[in-house]
Amino acid sequence: MDSNYYENLVSKLNEQREVHFFPKESGLHKYEAAFFGSVSLMDGSSLNLIIAFDKYFPLRLPFFYVENDNVFRVHVESDGKICLYDKSSMLIKKDMPDQLLLDCYDQAIKILNILPGTDEYNKEIFREFDAYWMKIGNRRCVYSCFDTSEITYNEYNMFLSSNIRVVAKTENDASVMAYNHLHAKRNGAYLYKKCLVIRLRRKSSLINIRENYKWKDLRNYILRNISASYQRKFEKFLQKKVKNFLQYILLVYETPMGDIVFGFSIDISGKKYMQISNIVNAKIDPVYVKRIDYNYLLARVDSKILLRDKKILLLGVGSIGGFLANNLCQMGVTQLDILDIDVFHEENVCRHFLGFDSAVNHTMKNKADLLKEQLEKMYPYVDIDSLNYKDRSVEEFLVQYKRLGNYDVIISALGEPTLNLEINRILYQEHILTPFVCCFNEPYGIGGHVIVVNLDNKSCLQCLYTKINASEITSFKASLVEEGQTFKKNVSGCSGAFVPYSSLDSQQTAILATRLIVKVLRGEIIENTVESWIGPCDELMSNHFKVSEYYNILCKNKEYVRTKFGNTHCAICGGDE
């Protein structure tokens, strides 16, 4: 666009809104054109405003900047840029650029007229406090690992190094988080300090946001906005005599959307000891608090399904199991035991959650150990046991079968029906009430299954592997492929044999399994069931294999099938049909 195009647009704005914006010749070089003008606000004040257009206009909105303004304003960034709209939910009519500019100008003026002390101002501050506080406090950032729901008036431990500050319940928790997850320098100097964490009284006044604070004003604000019992504790703190002193204070403020946490560093230096309350020249810096506690990290996950207290056993962390383990951690599982006897090789990469670096940098290392390391790096709240015993086989694990009762759910992603049926037998005959979930893929992307048993006494896993008219064991009755076919391929002998399906198939099965597991843990599924996802059969049939009657009859033109089951001939449970 040439300059005349933008000048014509701004000229129409000047005419219709009775303002005077002129071309700005210097600065803002990243824009195609910029214009400068003064606007009047409802309180009688005026502001200098810049309107800028980049090369993507009108596909992208014009930019509005407040110039040389020292007043804190909502929806105005530190560089003066006004945040006009939530772009994720808007549709720009790019064929109406003049109207677009008018609408954006009106929105900018509306935002600038949200004045301190008004209900609208307080509402906006309240809703986006974290973002506003970050503008002034980001010079000194603190990571908080504590659960804010536990906060009353607490003294926690702070790890301080040249580049990292972490607050946690214990020194060990703080240092583990700093070194293992936040890249604190291992050979650098560090120290531990005590940090006061104080909950403000419900519906107390929210602190005014500004660049500079005085110690007298801050301590009075805290005293005014905490309960009487906390006041006594804080006054006791203020009576301490110090000389050179650095204190961090974090404040927890309750909102309908959850707790917000903000804080200050109080740096005191002097030649003689003085009571903290009497110190005048303390250096006060706002502190931006980055919450990395469990509840906060899981805040965007449905709060009803937090799985912190659930203990899960996952057998098999191959193609499905790797993705499933990751899904469970993302859903909030913190206690996960995983077992797999296999080593992770390069040929596993394109079907596994782990990548190529895991294979080449850790030659001949166990899958479960590698997955544990990866997930504990990714999710700071998880505690994974890779069950690194002398013999890491499922068979050896089942020798001490009573341990199965220690879990809230047992998952098998082994893809081995013999072992699955043995676990089913143990659970049923030993009266171990832990829900049991089996998940596996069918070949060539034709589908996958998730079976949930041990929820009722009407059926068990073996019902699905028992003939209809006899107690004889047979192949999986809900299979999507005709029985008696061999699908395994190998590229490196027997040890490299595999069933052909893609990573997408494994991910789909893992997602289906995760959803069902969460429902089981929430008590939303109380009956044994098998759920299957159904894919196309084209590739399978092009390789001269056949689908089953089950596929043809029940699964045609369907994406998912959920079925209850039972079998009166089952030798384990004698379940219902």
N, C-alpha and C positions, 0 to 999 in steps of 0.2 A: 504494500500500500504506500502511496506517496503521502507527503505531509499535508496536502490539501484535503485528503480524505478525512484525516483526524481533525483538522481545523474546522471542517464543515460540521462534523459531529459535535464538537465542543461549542461551536457557534450556536447550534440548535439548543444545547443545554443552557448556555448563557441566556438565550432569549426566553426559553420556557420556564426557567427557574429564577430569572432575574439576578443572575450572578455574573461575575467577570473573571473568567479564566483566560490566561494568556500563555502563548508558547514559552516553555522553559528551555533556555538554550544550553545550560550547563548541568552536569551531574546526571545521574540515572542513565548511564550510557548503555546499559543492557536493554533499554526499551527503544521501540521504534519512534515514539513521540511522547512528550510529557508537557503538562500544562500546570500553571501555578495560579492560585487565586485565594481570596479570603472569604470565609463563610461566617455567618452570625448564628449563635446558638440561642436557645430559649432563655438562658439566664442572663442574656445581654452581652456575654463575652464573644470574642471572635477568635478564629483559628486560621492559620495558614494551611492550605490543603493542596496536595499535588495529585493530579490524575495522570496515570501513565498507561500506555498501551504497548504490549509486546507484539511480536510478529504473528502470534497465533490468534489475535483478536479477529473476529468475534467468537471464534471457537472457545477462547478463554476470556474470562471476565477482565475488564479494566482493573487497574490497581489504584488504590487510594492510600495516600500517606499523609499523616499529620506531621507538620514541620515545626521544629523548635518548640515543643510543648513538654513541660516538666510535670504535668499533672498525670497521675495514674488514671487510666481510662479502661473500661472493660472492652474486650475484643480489639484492643490495639496492642500490637507487638512492640518489642523493645526498640525496633528500628522505625517505629511510627506507622507501619503497615496496618491497615484496618482489615480485620477478618470479616468479610461481608456476609457470607452464606456458608452453610454446610453443603459442600459441593457434591457429596456422595448421593444426595437425594434430589438434586436439581437438574432440570433439563433446559439447556440454553437454546433460545430461538435465534440462531445465528443470522437468519435472514432479516432480522429487525435490529440492526446495530444501534440505531438512534434511540429506540425504546429501551434497549439493554443498558445503554449508558445512563439514561434517565433513572431507570429502576435502581441501578447500582449507586448513583449519586444519592437518591432518596434514602436508600438503606444506610449509606455512610453517615448521613446527617442524623438519621434516627439513632444510630449507635452513639454518635458523639453527644447526643442530647440525653443519654442515660447518665444522669448526674449523681454524684455522691450524696448519700442521705435519702435517696428515693427508694421506694419499695422495689422497683425494677432493678436498680443498681445492686441492692443487697441480694436480690434473687440471682442475678448473674454472677456475682462474686461467689455466692454460696455454691452455685452449680459447677463452676470451673475454677475453684480456688487453687487446686494443685497447679494448674497451668499458669495462673497469675503469680503464684509464689515462686515457681521455678524461674521466672524472669529475674527476680531480685536475689534469689538464693542459690542459683546454680554455680556460683563461684566456689561454694563450699557444700559439697554433696555428701550425704550420709545414707548408707544402705541400712535399712531396718529389717531384721529377721524375726522380730517378736510378733506374737499374735495380739493384735490390739484389743481383742475382746477380754483379755486378761488384765489389761492395764487399769490401775487405780492411781496409786502413787508408788512408782517402782524405781529402784536404782539398778540399772543394767550395766553390762560390760561393753566397752567400746574398744575395738582394735583400730589403732591409728598408725599408718605408715605414710610415706611421702606421697602416695597416689591413691590410697584407699582408706575409707572410714566405714566401719561396720559395727552396728549395735546388735547385740544378741543377749540371751539369758546368761550364758556362760562365756568365759574367755575362749574355751575350746570351740564352741559353736561359732564364735565370731572369727577366729583365726582359720578354721576349716573353710568357712564361706569365703574369706578373703583370699586364701591361697588357692583353693580348688576351683573356685567359680568366678572370682573377680580379678584374677591376674595380679595380685599383690606381688611385689618383687621379693623373691625368697631370700635373697642375700642382703636385702635392704634393712635399714633401721626401722624399728617399730616399738610401740609401747601400748599399754592398756590403761584406759581411763574409765572412771565411773561416769555414767550418763543418767541424768534424771529424766524419767519419762512420766508425764503427769496428764491425767485425764481432766479436761475442762468440764465444768458443770453443764448439765443438759440445758440447752437453749440459752447458753451464755452468749455474750456479744463476741462476734468474730473480730479478730484483730484487724486494724486498718493497715492496708498494704502500702508500704513506702520504702524507700531506699535506705533510710537511716533511722535508727532507733537509739534511745537513751536508756541506760540501765535502770534508772529510776522509773521511767514510764513502763518498761517491760515488767519489772517485778511487781509494780502496782497492778498492771493488767492481769498478771497471773493470780495475785491475791484476790482480786475482785471476782475472778471467774472460776474459782475452785471451791469445793465444799469446805465446811468448817474444819473437819478432821484433816484434810489435806493442807489447809492453811497453817495449822499448828506444825505440821511436818516441814512445810516450806519455810516458815519463820525460823525454825530450828536450824535449817540449812543456812539462812541468811545471817545467823548469829556467829557462824564460823569465822575465825580470824585467818586471813591468808595474806601472803606477800606476792608471790608470783603464781598465777593461778589460771588454768584453762578449764572451763566447764561447758559442757554441752547440755542443753535442755531441750527436750522434744515434747511437744504438746499434742494431745489427741483430742480431736473435736468430732463429736457425733453428728452425723447428718442422716436424713432418710435414705440416702444412697449408700451409707456405710461410713466408716471412720475416715477422716483425713488426718494426716500427721504433718506437722511443720515444726521448725525449731530454730534455735539460735546457738551461736557460740559466744561465750563471754570470756574475753581475754583480759586478765587483770595483771598489771605489773606495777610494782612500787618498791620503795626503799624500806618500808616498815610494814609490820603486820597491821591489818585493819579488818574490822567486821565487813563481811560481804555487803551487808545492807547499807553501810556508810560510804562505800566506794562510789566516787563520782565519775572518774575518767575511764571506766571500763570500755573496752572496744567491743561493740556488739555487731555481729554479722548474722544476717538471716541465713538459715541453713535449709536447703532443699532436701527433703527426705524421699528417697526412692524405696518404696516398699517392695520387698521380695519375700514376704512371709507367705505361707501356704494359702491362707484365705484370700489374700489379695491376688496372688497369681491365678487362683481358680475362680476369681470373681466373674469372669466372662463365660464360665461354664455354669450350667444350671445348678444353682446352689442346693437344690434338693438331692443332688446325686453325689455330694462330696463323699469320697471313699477312704478318708484318712485312716479310719480305724479298722478297715477290712484287710485281712491277710489272705493272699492269693498264691496258689501254687500253679505254675505254668510248666508243663512237661513238653519239651520240644520247642526250640526257638529257631527253627529253620525259616522257610519261606513265609509261612503264615504266622508262626510264633513270634518272629522278630517284629513284624508290623503290629501284631496284637499287643505285645509288651509295651511298645511305644504308645499305642492308643490308650492303654490302661493308665500309664503314667500321666498322659495328658488329661485324662478324666479325673485325676486326683488320687490314684492309688499310690500309697507310700510304702507299703510292705509287700514286696513281691519276691517270691522264691522261684528261681528258674533252674531247670535241669535239662542238660543236653550233653550227650557223650561225644558228639562230633566236633571235628576241627573245621574252622572256616577257611575255605579255599577260594582262589580267584574265580573259578567257574560258578561259584555261588552268587557272585556280586549282583548280577542283573535280575535276580529274583528275591533279593534279601534287603532288609532294612539297612544293614551295614554296607559300607561302600568298599571301593577298591583299596583304599589306604589301610583298612582293617586287615585285609588279606595279605598285602605285601609287606606291611610294617610289623606284622605280628605272625610270622611264619609258624604254622603248626600250633596256633593257640586256639583254645576251646571257644566255641561259639558263645556259650553262656558267659564266660569271663569277658569276652569282647563286648557283648551286649550290655553287661553290667557296667563296664567302664563308660561306654557311650551314653547310656541313659542317665547315669549319675552325674555326668558332665552337663547334660541337657536340662535336667530337672533337679534343682538343689534340694528338694524336700524328699526325694525317694531314697529308700534303703533297700537295696537289692542283694539277695544272697544267691550266688550262683551254685550253691550246693557242691562245693569243690571237695568231694570226698575221694577216698582211694579209688573206688569204682563208681563212676558217674552214670552208670546204667540205671534205667527205670526199674529193671528187675531187682537190682540190689536195693534200691530205695524202697521197694514194696515189701522187702523182708520185714522191715519194721513198719508194718502197715498201720499201726495205731496212730502214727504221726499224721495220717490223712485227716484225722479228726481235729487237727489244730488249725485248719483253714476254713475260711468262709466260703470259698469256692475252689474247686480243682478243675483245671483246664488241661485238656490234652490236644496239642497240635502235632502229635507224633505221626499221624497218618498210618498208624499200625493197628489194625483192628484186633489182633491177638492181645496186645498189651491193653488196649482200651477195654476189651471184654474182661480181662483179668482184674482191672481196677473196678469195673462195675460189679464183678462177683464179690470182691473183698468188701466193698461198701455195703452191698445188700446183705451178705451173709454175716458180717460182723456188726451190723446195725450202726454203721457210721453214717450220720445224717448230712454230711457235707454235699451240697449240690455238685454235680459232675457235668462238665461241658466238653464235648468232643467237636472238633472242627477240621475239615479237610476239603480239598478241591477234587473235582472230577477232571479228567484229561481234556486238553485242547479247548479250554475256556467254555466248556458246555455248562458248567455250574459249580456250586460249592454247597456244603451242608454244615449246619451247626445243630448239634443234638444236645438237649438239656435233659438230664435224668436225675434221679434221686430226690425229686421234689414230691412225689406221691408214691403210693404202693401199688398202683394200678399197672405199672409197666416198668421195664428197665432197658438198658441198652441192648441186651441180648435178644429182646423181643424183635428187634429190627434185623437180627441175624439168625432167626429161627424159622424153619419152614412152617407154612400155614397149617399143615396137617400132620406134623411130626415134630419131635423135640430136637431133631437133627439140626446142627449148625449149617448155615448156608451163607452166601454172599449178602451184602447189604441190600435189603429189600427196597429201599428208596433210591437206589442207584439210577442215574440218568443214562447209563450205558448198559448195553446187553452184557450179561455175565459170560465168563469164559474167554474174554479177550485179554491180550497182553499188550500193555501200553508203554512199558518201560523202554527207554532208549539208553545207550551208554556211549560215551566217547573215550573212555579211558579204562575199560574193563569193568568188572563187577562193582568195584568201589565207586565208580562214577555213574552208576545207573540212576536214571531219573524219569519221572513221569512228566510229559510235556504240558506245561501251562505257563502263563505269564505272570509277571509281578502284579499286573492289574487284577488278575484273578485272585491272587493271594491277598491283596489289599481289600478286595471286595468281601472276601470271606472273613478277613480280620475285622472289618467294620461291622459286618453282620453279627459276628461273635461278640464284639465289644458291646453293641447295643443290647443284646440278649443277656450278657453277663451283668450289665448295669441294672437291667430290669429284675433279674434274679435277686441281686443284692438289695434292691429296693422293695422286694416282696411283691412285685407286679406280675410275676409268672409263678404260679403255684402248681402247675401240671406239667408232667413230662411232655416234651414236644420236640419235633424236628422242623427246622426252618431251612429252606433251600433258596438260593438264588439261581435263576435259569438264564443261561446264555445261548447263543446261536449254535447250531450243530454243524454248520457248513464245513468248518475246518476238520472236524472229527470225521465226517463222512467222506470228505475229499481224500483222507488218508485211509479209506476203505474200512472204517469201523462203523459199528451200528449203535443206534440209540436204543434204550430200553422201552418196553411198553409203558412203564411209568412216565417216561418223558413224553411219549406220544399222547397218552390219555389225559394226564393230569397237568402237564406242564406246558402244553402248547399255548403260545400267545400270552404266557404269563411271565412276569419277571421274578416274583417271589411266591413261594408256597409254604404255608405253615400247616403241619399235620400232627394230630394226636395219634397215639399208637398203643398197641398192646397185643399180646399173643398168649392165648391160654395154653399153648404147648411149650412155652418158654420154660427151660429147666431151672432157671434161677428164680423167677418170681411167679410164674404161672399167671401172668397178668391178664387183664380184660382185653377183648378185641376192640 
